[in-house]
Amino acid sequence: MEMKKSLFIILGFLFLGIAVVGIVLPILPTVPFLLLTSFFFVRGSDRVNDWFVNTKVYQKHLIVFKEKGGLSLKAKLLILIPVYVILMALFFAKDILAMRITIVVLLLVKTIVFIKMKTISPKEMRQYDDAE
C-alpha cells in the first residue's frame, strides 16, 4: 500500500511540474494538470495535500475552479489571449499545411472549451479576491 501512495505522490509532483510550466507557457493548460495534481495528492498523503491546497498556485489557479466549476471572464481572457497571439504567430511564420491545420484545430478546441466552461461573475469572484 505504501508503494501505491508513493506513486500517487510522485505523479502529483509530476503533474504539478507540468502545471507550473503551463502557467508560463500559455499553450499548455494549467487547470487540468492542477486537478490531476490534487487528485493524486489526495490519494497519496494528507500532509502533501494540505501543503498543496495552501500554496499560491492552488489558491490562484484552482480553488475557484474546484469550488465554482468555472473561471472569471478576466481569467479566461488572460489564458486565451496569449494562446491566440502565440498560435497565430506560428500560423503565419511557416507555410506548412499540417502545422496550420493543427493550429486551427487547437484554437477551435480551446475556444469551445472556454465558451462551454462556466463564467464566474465578478460578484462571486470578490469572495476569492478578499481571501488573498
Backbone as a printed PyTorch tensor [residue, N CA C, xyz], in Angstrom:
tensor([[[  0.8180,  -1.1960,   0.0000],
         [  0.0000,   0.0000,   0.0000],
         [  0.8680,   1.2670,   0.0000]],

        [[  1.9790,   1.2450,   0.7240],
         [  2.8770,   2.4020,   0.7620],
         [  3.4490,   2.7010,  -0.6190]],

        [[  3.7140,   1.6580,  -1.4000],
         [  4.2450,   1.8450,  -2.7490],
         [  3.2350,   2.6070,  -3.6030]],

        [[  1.9620,   2.2770,  -3.4450],
         [  0.9060,   2.9280,  -4.1990],
         [  0.8150,   4.4100,  -3.8080]],

        [[  0.8710,   4.7110,  -2.5110],
         [  0.8190,   6.0990,  -2.0550],
         [  2.0300,   6.8860,  -2.5520]],

        [[  3.1950,   6.2490,  -2.5420],
         [  4.4010,   6.9110,  -3.0520],
         [  4.2600,   7.2290,  -4.5340]],

        [[  3.6930,   6.2970,  -5.2840],
         [  3.4630,   6.5160,  -6.7110],
         [  2.5030,   7.6880,  -6.9230]],

        [[  1.4370,   7.7640,  -6.1130],
         [  0.4880,   8.8710,  -6.2160],
         [  1.1800,  10.2160,  -5.9440]],

        [[  2.0410,  10.2480,  -4.9470],
         [  2.7580,  11.4870,  -4.6190],
         [  3.6940,  11.8750,  -5.7590]],

        [[  4.4090,  10.9050,  -6.3020],
         [  5.3160,  11.1770,  -7.4260],
         [  4.5330,  11.7000,  -8.6290]],

        [[  3.4040,  11.0570,  -8.9420],
         [  2.5730,  11.5160, -10.0630],
         [  2.0200,  12.9180,  -9.7910]],

        [[  1.6510,  13.1760,  -8.5410],
         [  1.1700,  14.5050,  -8.1680],
         [  2.2160,  15.5720,  -8.4430]],

        [[  3.4620,  15.3130,  -8.0280],
         [  4.5240,  16.2900,  -8.2750],
         [  4.8520,  16.4130,  -9.7630]],

        [[  4.7500,  15.3170, -10.4980],
         [  4.9700,  15.3610, -11.9440],
         [  3.9500,  16.2900, -12.6060]],

        [[  2.6680,  16.1050, -12.2770],
         [  1.6270,  16.9450, -12.8630],
         [  1.7050,  18.3810, -12.3530]],

        [[  2.1530,  18.5700, -11.1270],
         [  2.3620,  19.9210, -10.6130],
         [  3.4410,  20.6300, -11.4300]],

        [[  4.5130,  19.9260, -11.7380],
         [  5.5780,  20.4960, -12.5660],
         [  5.0740,  20.8810, -13.9440]],

        [[  4.2710,  20.0180, -14.5460],
         [  3.7000,  20.3240, -15.8670],
         [  2.7730,  21.5410, -15.7650]],

        [[  1.9920,  21.6100, -14.6860],
         [  1.0840,  22.7490, -14.4950],
         [  1.8510,  24.0560, -14.3470]],

        [[  2.9520,  24.0220, -13.6010],
         [  3.7660,  25.2290, -13.4180],
         [  4.3430,  25.6810, -14.7620]],

        [[  4.7570,  24.7300, -15.5850],
         [  5.2230,  25.0770, -16.9360],
         [  4.0680,  25.7050, -17.7170]],

        [[  2.8580,  25.1780, -17.5200],
         [  1.6710,  25.7150, -18.1890],
         [  1.3330,  27.1350, -17.7620]],

        [[  1.7210,  27.5180, -16.5490],
         [  1.4980,  28.8910, -16.0990],
         [  2.3370,  29.8460, -16.9430]],

        [[  3.5570,  29.4270, -17.2430],
         [  4.4850,  30.2620, -18.0100],
         [  4.2470,  30.1330, -19.5110]],

        [[  3.9370,  28.9370, -19.9720],
         [  3.7460,  28.6520, -21.3940],
         [  2.2500,  28.5430, -21.6800]],

        [[  1.6370,  29.5710, -22.2250],
         [  0.1870,  29.6050, -22.3330],
         [ -0.4410,  28.5470, -23.2410]],

        [[  0.3390,  27.8900, -24.0600],
         [ -0.2340,  26.8520, -24.9300],
         [ -0.6140,  25.6250, -24.0950]],

        [[  0.1110,  25.4010, -23.0200],
         [ -0.1190,  24.2530, -22.1470],
         [ -1.1680,  24.6100, -21.0960]],

        [[ -2.2390,  23.8220, -20.9660],
         [ -3.2740,  24.1620, -19.9880],
         [ -2.7800,  23.9360, -18.5510]],

        [[ -3.1840,  24.7860, -17.6430],
         [ -2.7530,  24.6930, -16.2520],
         [ -3.7620,  23.9360, -15.3970]],

        [[ -5.0220,  24.3370, -15.4750],
         [ -6.0490,  23.8010, -14.5740],
         [ -6.1850,  22.2820, -14.6530]],

        [[ -6.2220,  21.6590, -15.8360],
         [ -6.3510,  20.1890, -15.8440],
         [ -5.1910,  19.4880, -15.1260]],

        [[ -3.9860,  20.0210, -15.2670],
         [ -2.8450,  19.4000, -14.6000],
         [ -2.8850,  19.6460, -13.0950]],

        [[ -3.4020,  20.7960, -12.6840],
         [ -3.5610,  21.0360, -11.2490],
         [ -4.6470,  20.1370, -10.6650]],

        [[ -5.6900,  19.8790, -11.4400],
         [ -6.7270,  18.9400, -10.9820],
         [ -6.1460,  17.5330, -10.8170]],

        [[ -5.3070,  17.1240, -11.7560],
         [ -4.6400,  15.8250, -11.6260],
         [ -3.7090,  15.8110, -10.4120]],

        [[ -2.9970,  16.9200, -10.2010],
         [ -2.1300,  17.0350,  -9.0360],
         [ -2.9400,  16.8310,  -7.7580]],

        [[ -4.0530,  17.5330,  -7.6670],
         [ -4.9160,  17.4230,  -6.4970],
         [ -5.4360,  15.9950,  -6.3250]],

        [[ -5.8540,  15.3900,  -7.4110],
         [ -6.3560,  14.0090,  -7.3880],
         [ -5.3140,  13.0610,  -6.7860]],

        [[ -4.0740,  13.1660,  -7.2540],
         [ -3.0340,  12.2520,  -6.7820],
         [ -2.5680,  12.5820,  -5.3670]],

        [[ -2.5010,  13.8600,  -5.0130],
         [ -2.0850,  14.2160,  -3.6600],
         [ -3.1140,  13.7680,  -2.6230]],

        [[ -4.4030,  13.8800,  -2.9470],
         [ -5.4540,  13.4380,  -2.0220],
         [ -5.3040,  11.9500,  -1.7380]],

        [[ -4.9420,  11.1760,  -2.7470],
         [ -4.7970,   9.7380,  -2.5780],
         [ -3.4310,   9.3350,  -2.0250]],

        [[ -2.4600,  10.2440,  -2.1130],
         [ -1.1050,   9.9070,  -1.7030],
         [ -0.7670,  10.2240,  -0.2630]],

        [[ -1.1370,  11.4350,   0.1870],
         [ -0.7220,  11.8490,   1.5250],
         [ -1.5200,  13.0580,   1.9820]],

        [[ -2.0560,  12.9780,   3.1970],
         [ -2.7810,  14.1230,   3.7520],
         [ -1.8400,  15.3140,   3.9300]],

        [[ -0.6310,  15.0350,   4.3730],
         [  0.3330,  16.1050,   4.6230],
         [  0.7010,  16.8400,   3.3270]],

        [[  0.9870,  16.0850,   2.2750],
         [  1.3330,  16.7010,   0.9910],
         [  0.1260,  17.4360,   0.4210]],

        [[ -1.0550,  16.8520,   0.5470],
         [ -2.2680,  17.5130,   0.0540],
         [ -2.5330,  18.8060,   0.8210]],

        [[ -2.3740,  18.7900,   2.1410],
         [ -2.5630,  20.0080,   2.9370],
         [ -1.5810,  21.0940,   2.4980]],

        [[ -0.3310,  20.6980,   2.2400],
         [  0.6600,  21.6560,   1.7470],
         [  0.1940,  22.2480,   0.4170]],

        [[ -0.2550,  21.3790,  -0.4990],
         [ -0.6420,  21.8110,  -1.8400],
         [ -1.8090,  22.8000,  -1.8040]],

        [[ -2.8450,  22.5090,  -1.0310],
         [ -4.0220,  23.3910,  -1.0200],
         [ -3.7150,  24.7470,  -0.3800]],

        [[ -2.5970,  24.8610,   0.2950],
         [ -2.1970,  26.1410,   0.8820],
         [ -1.1720,  26.8980,   0.0390]],

        [[ -0.7960,  26.3470,  -1.1260],
         [  0.1730,  27.0330,  -1.9860],
         [ -0.5190,  28.1380,  -2.7840]],

        [[  0.2570,  29.1140,  -3.2230],
         [ -0.2830,  30.1990,  -4.0470],
         [ -0.7780,  29.6720,  -5.3910]],

        [[ -0.1150,  28.6460,  -5.9130],
         [ -0.5350,  28.0600,  -7.1980],
         [ -1.9620,  27.5340,  -7.0830]],

        [[ -2.2370,  26.7860,  -6.0170],
         [ -3.5820,  26.2470,  -5.8020],
         [ -4.5790,  27.3810,  -5.5950]],

        [[ -4.2330,  28.3100,  -4.7180],
         [ -5.1390,  29.4090,  -4.3850],
         [ -5.4680,  30.2620,  -5.6090]],

        [[ -4.4840,  30.4920,  -6.4460],
         [ -4.6840,  31.3780,  -7.5930],
         [ -5.3510,  30.6870,  -8.7850]],

        [[ -5.0120,  29.4310,  -9.0140],
         [ -5.4290,  28.7950, -10.2680],
         [ -6.4930,  27.7110, -10.1230]],

        [[ -6.7110,  27.2050,  -8.9280],
         [ -7.5710,  26.0240,  -8.8470],
         [ -8.7590,  26.1660,  -7.9130]],

        [[ -8.6260,  26.9170,  -6.8480],
         [ -9.6820,  26.9360,  -5.8340],
         [-11.0260,  27.3910,  -6.4060]],

        [[-11.0300,  28.4400,  -7.2150],
         [-12.2810,  28.9270,  -7.8080],
         [-12.8550,  27.8700,  -8.7430]],

        [[-11.9980,  27.2760,  -9.5540],
         [-12.4640,  26.2510, -10.4950],
         [-13.0620,  25.0610,  -9.7500]],

        [[-12.4030,  24.6070,  -8.6840],
         [-12.9140,  23.4520,  -7.9270],
         [-14.2050,  23.7780,  -7.2010]],

        [[-14.2990,  24.9700,  -6.6450],
         [-15.4820,  25.3180,  -5.8590],
         [-16.6580,  25.7750,  -6.7120]],

        [[-16.3830,  26.4830,  -7.8060],
         [-17.4560,  27.0590,  -8.6180],
         [-17.6240,  26.3930,  -9.9810]],

        [[-16.6600,  25.5870, -10.3900],
         [-16.7630,  24.9010, -11.6710],
         [-16.5610,  25.7820, -12.8830]],

        [[-15.8110,  26.8660, -12.7070],
         [-15.5640,  27.7600, -13.8260],
         [-14.4750,  28.7640, -13.5100]],

        [[-14.3240,  29.7320, -14.4150],
         [-13.3300,  30.7950, -14.2620],
         [-13.9890,  32.1390, -14.5320]],

        [[-13.3740,  33.1880, -14.0330],
         [-13.8730,  34.5280, -14.3310],
         [-13.5720,  34.8580, -15.7890]],

        [[-14.2990,  35.8410, -16.3220],
         [-14.0440,  36.2770, -17.6950],
         [-12.6080,  36.7820, -17.8230]],

        [[-12.1480,  37.5010, -16.8190],
         [-10.7740,  38.0100, -16.8290],
         [ -9.7700,  36.8620, -16.9110]],

        [[ -9.9690,  35.8160, -16.1080],
         [ -9.0580,  34.6630, -16.1240],
         [ -9.0860,  33.9710, -17.4830]],

        [[-10.2770,  33.8290, -18.0400],
         [-10.3890,  33.2060, -19.3590],
         [ -9.6170,  34.0040, -20.4060]],

        [[ -9.7800,  35.3190, -20.3810],
         [ -9.0840,  36.1620, -21.3590],
         [ -7.5770,  36.1560, -21.1460]],

        [[ -7.1490,  36.1400, -19.8870],
         [ -5.7120,  36.0950, -19.6000],
         [ -5.0820,  34.7770, -20.0610]],

        [[ -5.8910,  33.7660, -20.1830],
         [ -5.4020,  32.4850, -20.7000],
         [ -5.4790,  32.4690, -22.2310]],

        [[ -6.6170,  32.8790, -22.7710],
         [ -6.8420,  32.7620, -24.2170],
         [ -6.0300,  33.7340, -25.0650]],

        [[ -5.9060,  34.9690, -24.6460],
         [ -5.2290,  35.9720, -25.4860],
         [ -3.7800,  35.5860, -25.7870]],

        [[ -2.9640,  35.2330, -24.7790],
         [ -1.5870,  34.8320, -25.1230],
         [ -1.5340,  33.5990, -26.0320]],

        [[ -2.4580,  32.6730, -25.8220],
         [ -2.5040,  31.4790, -26.6740],
         [ -2.7890,  31.8800, -28.1190]],

        [[ -3.7740,  32.7400, -28.3120],
         [ -4.0920,  33.1970, -29.6640],
         [ -2.9060,  33.9080, -30.3000]],

        [[ -2.2440,  34.7790, -29.5480],
         [ -1.1020,  35.5240, -30.0880],
         [  0.0050,  34.5660, -30.5330]],

        [[  0.3690,  33.6300, -29.6560],
         [  1.4510,  32.6870, -29.9700],
         [  1.0840,  31.7860, -31.1440]],

        [[ -0.1170,  31.2300, -31.1000],
         [ -0.5120,  30.3120, -32.1720],
         [ -0.7040,  31.0280, -33.5080]],

        [[ -1.2120,  32.2470, -33.4680],
         [ -1.3540,  32.9830, -34.7310],
         [  0.0150,  33.3620, -35.2930]],

        [[  0.9590,  33.6920, -34.4190],
         [  2.3220,  33.9820, -34.8910],
         [  2.9220,  32.7360, -35.5480]],

        [[  2.7120,  31.5810, -34.9400],
         [  3.1930,  30.3290, -35.5340],
         [  2.4790,  30.0320, -36.8530]],

        [[  1.1850,  30.3180, -36.8800],
         [  0.3850,  30.0710, -38.0840],
         [  0.9690,  30.8340, -39.2810]],

        [[  1.3300,  32.0950, -39.0620],
         [  1.8310,  32.9200, -40.1650],
         [  3.3380,  32.7980, -40.3650]],

        [[  4.0480,  32.1860, -39.4200],
         [  5.5080,  32.0750, -39.5200],
         [  5.9390,  31.0810, -40.6030]],

        [[  5.2250,  29.9920, -40.7250],
         [  5.5940,  28.9480, -41.6900],
         [  4.3950,  28.5600, -42.5290]],

        [[  4.6550,  28.2840, -43.7810],
         [  3.6020,  27.8670, -44.6920],
         [  3.5990,  26.3350, -44.7980]],

        [[  3.2710,  25.7080, -43.6670],
         [  3.2130,  24.2430, -43.6140],
         [  1.7540,  23.8710, -43.3290]],

        [[  1.1270,  23.2290, -44.2880],
         [ -0.3010,  22.9480, -44.1930],
         [ -0.6630,  22.1520, -42.9370]],

        [[  0.0750,  21.0800, -42.6450],
         [ -0.2400,  20.2430, -41.4750],
         [ -0.1490,  21.0570, -40.1820]],

        [[  0.8490,  21.9230, -40.0930],
         [  1.0040,  22.7510, -38.9040],
         [ -0.1540,  23.7420, -38.7900]],

        [[ -0.5360,  24.3370, -39.8890],
         [ -1.6380,  25.2990, -39.8730],
         [ -2.9610,  24.6390, -39.5040]],

        [[ -3.1950,  23.4410, -40.0110],
         [ -4.4170,  22.7060, -39.6620],
         [ -4.4150,  22.3940, -38.1650]],

        [[ -3.2740,  21.9530, -37.6430],
         [ -3.1590,  21.6470, -36.2150],
         [ -3.4350,  22.8900, -35.3730]],

        [[ -2.8990,  24.0130, -35.7660],
         [ -3.1010,  25.2590, -35.0230],
         [ -4.5730,  25.6600, -35.0270]],

        [[ -5.2180,  25.5540, -36.1750],
         [ -6.6420,  25.9010, -36.2610],
         [ -7.4630,  24.9790, -35.3550]],

        [[ -7.1600,  23.6900, -35.3780],
         [ -7.8730,  22.7320, -34.5220],
         [ -7.6480,  23.0770, -33.0450]],

        [[ -6.4040,  23.3640, -32.6630],
         [ -6.1090,  23.7460, -31.2800],
         [ -6.8920,  24.9860, -30.8600]],

        [[ -6.9130,  25.9860, -31.7160],
         [ -7.6450,  27.2110, -31.4050],
         [ -9.1430,  26.9490, -31.2680]],

        [[ -9.6820,  26.1460, -32.1650],
         [-11.1110,  25.8270, -32.0900],
         [-11.4500,  25.0590, -30.8150]],

        [[-10.6620,  24.0490, -30.5060],
         [-10.9260,  23.2370, -29.3110],
         [-10.8230,  24.0950, -28.0540]],

        [[ -9.7580,  24.8760, -27.9460],
         [ -9.5690,  25.7120, -26.7640],
         [-10.7040,  26.7250, -26.6330]],

        [[-11.1040,  27.3210, -27.7460],
         [-12.1980,  28.2940, -27.7200],
         [-13.5090,  27.6450, -27.2970]],

        [[-13.8270,  26.4890, -27.8530],
         [-15.0640,  25.7830, -27.4980],
         [-15.0670,  25.4120, -26.0210]],

        [[-13.9390,  24.9110, -25.5180],
         [-13.8480,  24.5440, -24.0980],
         [-14.1000,  25.7600, -23.2190]],

        [[-13.5030,  26.8900, -23.5530],
         [-13.6600,  28.0840, -22.7270],
         [-15.0550,  28.6920, -22.8500]],

        [[-15.6910,  28.5530, -24.0050],
         [-17.0650,  29.0400, -24.1520],
         [-18.0170,  28.1860, -23.3210]],

        [[-17.8190,  26.8680, -23.3370],
         [-18.6950,  25.9650, -22.5960],
         [-18.4500,  26.0280, -21.0850]],

        [[-17.2370,  26.3940, -20.6860],
         [-16.9040,  26.4750, -19.2740],
         [-17.6900,  27.6110, -18.6170]],

        [[-18.1750,  27.3590, -17.4300],
         [-18.9270,  28.3600, -16.6780],
         [-18.0750,  29.6100, -16.4480]],

        [[-18.7030,  30.7820, -16.6260],
         [-18.0350,  32.0470, -16.3480],
         [-18.5310,  32.5520, -14.9940]],

        [[-17.5960,  32.7420, -14.0820],
         [-17.9180,  33.1880, -12.7280],
         [-18.0900,  34.7080, -12.7440]],

        [[-19.1530,  35.1800, -12.1470],
         [-19.4380,  36.6180, -12.1360],
         [-18.4450,  37.3690, -11.2470]],

        [[-18.2580,  38.6690, -11.5230],
         [-17.3690,  39.4740, -10.6710],
         [-17.8090,  39.4610,  -9.2040]],

        [[-19.1200,  39.4280,  -8.9710],
         [-19.6340,  39.3900,  -7.5900],
         [-19.1710,  38.1140,  -6.8740]],

        [[-19.2700,  36.9830,  -7.5680],
         [-18.8170,  35.7210,  -6.9780],
         [-17.3090,  35.7040,  -6.7720]],

        [[-16.5740,  36.3690,  -7.6550],
         [-15.1070,  36.3850,  -7.5650],
         [-14.6140,  37.2230,  -6.3940]],

        [[-15.3920,  38.1950,  -5.9310],
         [-14.9450,  39.0670,  -4.8440],
         [-14.5940,  38.2970,  -3.5820]],

        [[-15.3140,  37.2340,  -3.2950],
         [-15.0190,  36.4690,  -2.0790],
         [-13.6290,  35.8310,  -2.1490]],

        [[-13.1600,  35.5070,  -3.3540],
         [-11.8330,  34.9170,  -3.5040],
         [-10.7690,  36.0060,  -3.4890]],

        [[-11.0850,  37.1780,  -4.0350],
         [-10.1420,  38.2840,  -4.0160],
         [ -9.9200,  38.7760,  -2.5920]],

        [[-10.9840,  38.7930,  -1.7920],
         [-10.8790,  39.2340,  -0.3940],
         [-10.0730,  38.2660,   0.4400]],

        [[-10.0800,  36.9790,   0.0610],
         [ -9.3690,  35.9470,   0.8340],
         [ -7.8600,  36.0170,   0.6520]],

        [[ -7.3960,  36.6720,  -0.4190],
         [ -5.9510,  36.7100,  -0.6910],
         [ -5.2240,  37.6240,   0.2660]]])
